[in-house]
Amino acid sequence: MTRHFLTLLDLTPEELRGLIRRAHELKRAHRRGEISEALRHKVLAMIFEKSSTRTRVSFEAGMTQLGGSAMFLSPRDTQLGRGEPIEDTARVLSRMADAVMIRTFEHEKVETFAAHSDVPVINGLTDRFHPCQLLADMQTFFEHRGDIAGRTVAWVGDGNNMCHSYINAARQFDFHLRIACPQGFEPDAEILAEAGERCELVRDPRAAVEGAALVVTDTWVSMGQEEEKQRRQVAFAPYKVTRELMGRAEPDALFMHCLPAYRGMEVEAELLDGPDSVVWDEAENRLHAQKALLEFLLA
């Protein structure tokens, strides 16, 4: 049976932990200069309807490092941009490529594509979920602080796709998640409800961060929300993550941000570049976590 990775819930907790362990092994092997051909002659088709730096580079570099190749496809380059049904594109691409990664707006697009694909489909980001980023985040925490099970994580900011993926991560990796967001910017109620007592919604970011082992935020204005920029900046102003706010977390708490970050907006510049921040390890780990995922789905 073809396995897809559209959300963290597509894998079992044991499989996810196995991916984290394998990602760390691949990272160490890469730094030792070891060559892998685990995906020799395999081809990853990458469909981008949203622009990207980390997603494109990490998947393309990852396939190359594993002996395979990746091709970049934008709506301008394919018939998708001229109205070909997603179902038809899925049927054709899955007869030519060994896996497909999609970065788009509507989550329903990747679900439809996967339903008509004979090869694994990976969600590189949708407006609803960003599971690949969570693999990197979890790898980063495990490397710096060990197992995250039983710890408290604070999400400060928008109840967006990253927040939804952290909710799923709380379920799969067994940690407690506190979400601090302003009125009107809550995560999806159904996704939150399915997590049960693992997640709680609060308004005060100070209460969310209290005793947390990990504090996470994201940009206040995601792609496609540019017209809401001024309104969002006003609503989220009290939710900036500062050194003072981090002082309420555990003494050795980590700060993460999936990037790109806007210094002085959602995060204080001093904090982003400070010793509590592991955002550069987090960004690098996109490469290694996705290599482990590609191996899992393809090798």
C-alpha positions in Angstrom: 0.0 0.0 0.0 1.3 3.5 -0.9 2.1 5.6 2.1 1.6 9.4 2.1 2.7 12.1 4.5 0.1 14.8 4.5 0.0 15.3 8.3 1.9 13.9 11.3 -1.1 11.6 11.9 -0.3 9.6 8.7 2.5 7.9 10.7 2.4 6.1 14.0 4.2 7.6 17.0 6.7 4.8 16.7 7.3 5.5 13.1 7.8 9.2 13.8 10.3 8.5 16.5 12.1 6.2 14.2 12.3 9.0 11.6 13.8 11.3 14.2 16.5 8.7 15.1 17.3 8.1 11.4 17.5 11.8 10.7 20.1 12.2 13.4 22.1 9.2 12.0 21.9 10.8 8.5 23.1 14.1 9.8 26.1 12.6 11.5 26.9 10.5 8.4 26.7 13.6 6.2 29.1 15.5 8.4 31.5 12.6 8.2 31.4 12.9 4.5 29.8 9.5 3.9 28.0 8.9 0.6 24.6 7.3 0.4 22.9 5.9 -2.7 19.7 4.8 -0.9 17.6 6.5 -3.5 19.7 6.0 -6.5 17.8 6.7 -9.7 14.7 7.8 -7.8 13.0 11.0 -8.9 11.1 13.4 -6.7 8.6 15.8 -8.5 8.2 19.0 -6.5 5.1 21.1 -7.2 5.4 24.7 -5.8 2.3 27.0 -5.8 3.8 28.8 -2.9 7.4 30.2 -3.0 10.0 28.7 -0.8 13.6 28.7 0.3 14.0 26.0 2.9 11.5 23.6 1.5 12.9 23.6 -2.0 16.6 23.6 -1.1 16.2 20.9 1.6 14.2 18.5 -0.6 16.4 19.0 -3.7 19.6 18.7 -1.8 18.3 15.8 0.2 17.4 13.8 -3.0 20.8 14.5 -4.4 22.6 13.5 -1.3 20.7 10.2 -1.3 21.7 9.5 -4.9 18.4 10.5 -6.5 17.2 13.7 -8.3 14.4 16.3 -7.9 12.6 18.4 -10.4 11.0 21.8 -9.7 7.5 22.4 -11.1 5.6 25.6 -10.8 2.1 26.4 -12.2 3.8 28.3 -15.0 5.7 25.2 -16.0 2.8 22.7 -15.9 -0.7 22.2 -17.2 -1.9 22.7 -13.6 -1.5 26.4 -14.2 -3.8 26.1 -17.3 -6.6 24.3 -15.5 -5.8 20.6 -15.8 -7.6 18.7 -13.0 -5.5 17.7 -10.1 -6.7 14.2 -10.5 -5.3 14.0 -14.0 -1.9 15.5 -13.1 -1.6 13.0 -10.2 -2.3 10.1 -12.5 0.4 11.2 -15.0 3.1 12.3 -12.6 2.8 9.2 -10.5 3.6 7.1 -13.6 6.8 9.1 -14.2 8.1 10.1 -10.8 8.8 8.0 -7.7 7.3 10.5 -5.2 5.6 13.9 -5.3 6.1 16.8 -2.9 3.5 19.6 -3.0 3.6 23.1 -1.5 0.3 24.8 -2.0 -2.5 26.8 -0.4 -5.6 24.6 0.0 -5.0 21.3 2.0 -7.7 19.7 -0.1 -5.4 19.8 -3.1 -2.8 17.5 -1.6 -5.5 15.2 -0.3 -7.0 15.0 -3.8 -3.6 14.5 -5.4 -2.8 11.7 -2.9 -6.1 10.0 -3.6 -5.2 9.6 -7.3 -1.5 9.0 -7.0 0.2 5.6 -7.2 3.4 7.0 -5.5 3.9 8.7 -2.1 2.8 12.3 -1.8 4.4 14.6 0.7 2.9 17.8 2.1 5.6 20.4 1.8 3.1 23.0 3.3 -0.5 23.9 3.0 -2.6 26.6 4.7 -3.7 23.9 7.1 -0.6 21.9 8.0 3.2 21.9 7.8 4.3 18.4 9.0 7.8 18.4 7.5 8.7 21.4 9.6 7.6 19.5 12.7 9.9 16.6 11.9 12.8 19.1 11.9 11.6 20.8 15.1 11.2 17.5 17.0 14.7 16.4 15.7 16.1 19.7 17.0 14.6 19.3 20.4 15.7 15.7 20.8 19.3 16.7 19.8 19.5 19.5 22.4 17.3 18.3 25.3 16.4 14.7 24.8 12.9 13.2 24.7 10.1 15.8 24.5 7.5 13.4 26.0 5.9 14.8 29.2 7.4 18.3 28.6 5.4 21.5 28.1 5.6 23.5 24.8 4.3 27.0 24.3 3.0 28.2 21.0 2.8 32.0 20.9 1.0 33.8 18.0 -1.3 32.8 15.2 -3.4 29.6 15.2 -2.1 28.8 11.8 -0.8 25.7 9.9 2.3 25.5 12.1 0.1 25.7 15.2 -2.1 22.9 13.8 1.0 20.8 13.2 2.1 21.4 16.8 -1.3 20.2 18.0 -0.8 17.0 16.1 2.8 16.7 17.4 1.5 17.0 21.0 -0.7 13.9 20.2 2.1 11.9 18.5 5.1 12.9 20.7 3.2 13.0 24.0 3.8 16.5 25.2 1.5 19.2 26.6 0.9 22.2 24.3 -0.2 25.7 25.5 -1.4 28.0 22.7 -1.5 31.7 23.3 -3.3 33.7 20.6 -5.5 36.8 20.3 -9.2 36.6 19.9 -10.2 35.7 16.4 -6.9 34.0 15.5 -7.5 30.6 17.2 -6.5 27.3 15.7 -9.2 25.2 14.0 -11.7 24.1 16.7 -12.0 20.5 15.4 -8.2 20.0 15.2 -7.9 21.4 18.8 -10.7 19.3 20.1 -9.2 16.1 18.7 -6.1 16.6 20.8 -8.2 16.5 24.0 -6.3 17.4 27.2 -2.9 17.5 25.5 -3.6 21.1 24.3 -5.0 24.2 26.0 -5.9 27.6 24.7 -4.9 30.7 26.7 -4.9 34.4 25.9 -2.0 35.5 28.1 1.4 34.6 26.5 3.0 34.8 29.9 0.8 32.1 31.2 1.5 30.0 28.1 5.3 30.2 28.5 5.4 29.6 32.3 7.6 26.5 32.8 7.8 25.6 29.1 10.7 23.6 27.8 10.2 25.0 24.3 8.7 28.3 23.1 7.7 28.6 19.4 6.3 31.3 17.2 5.8 32.1 13.6 5.4 35.2 11.3 2.2 37.1 12.0 1.5 37.6 8.2 1.8 34.4 6.2 1.8 34.2 2.4 -1.7 35.2 1.1 -2.4 37.4 4.1 -0.7 40.5 3.0 -3.9 42.6 2.9 -4.4 41.8 6.6 -0.9 43.0 7.6 -1.9 46.1 9.5 -4.8 44.5 11.4 -2.6 41.5 12.3 0.3 43.7 13.5 -2.0 45.4 15.9 -3.7 42.2 17.2 -0.4 40.4 17.7 1.7 43.2 19.2 1.3 41.8 22.8 2.4 38.4 21.5 6.0 39.3 20.5 8.4 36.7 22.0 11.1 38.6 24.0 13.9 37.7 26.4 11.6 38.9 29.2 8.9 36.5 28.1 11.4 33.6 27.7 12.5 34.3 31.3 9.2 32.7 32.4 10.0 29.5 30.7 12.3 26.8 32.1 15.9 28.0 32.6 17.2 25.9 29.7 14.2 26.4 27.5 14.7 26.6 23.7 13.3 29.0 21.2 12.2 27.9 17.7 10.8 29.7 14.6 10.3 28.0 11.2 11.6 31.1 9.4 11.6 33.5 7.7 11.6 35.6 10.9 11.0 39.3 11.1 13.2 40.7 13.8 11.4 43.2 16.0 8.0 41.9 15.0 7.0 38.4 16.2 10.4 37.9 17.9 13.0 40.2 19.5 16.1 40.4 17.4 18.3 39.8 20.5 16.4 36.6 21.3 16.5 35.2 17.7 20.3 35.5 17.6 20.8 34.6 21.2 21.9 31.4 23.0 18.3 30.2 23.7 17.6 30.2 19.9 18.1 27.0 17.9 16.5 28.3 14.7 19.6 27.6 12.5 19.8 24.0 13.7 16.1 23.8 13.2 16.4 25.0 9.6 19.3 22.6 8.8 17.3 19.7 10.2 14.7 20.2 7.5 17.3 18.5 5.2 18.1 15.6 7.4 14.5 14.9 8.6 13.2 14.9 5.1 16.0 12.6 3.9 14.8 10.2 6.6 11.2 10.6 5.4 12.1 10.1 1.8 14.0 6.9 2.7 11.0 5.7 4.7 8.6 6.3 1.9 10.8 5.2 -1.0 13.7 2.9 0.0 
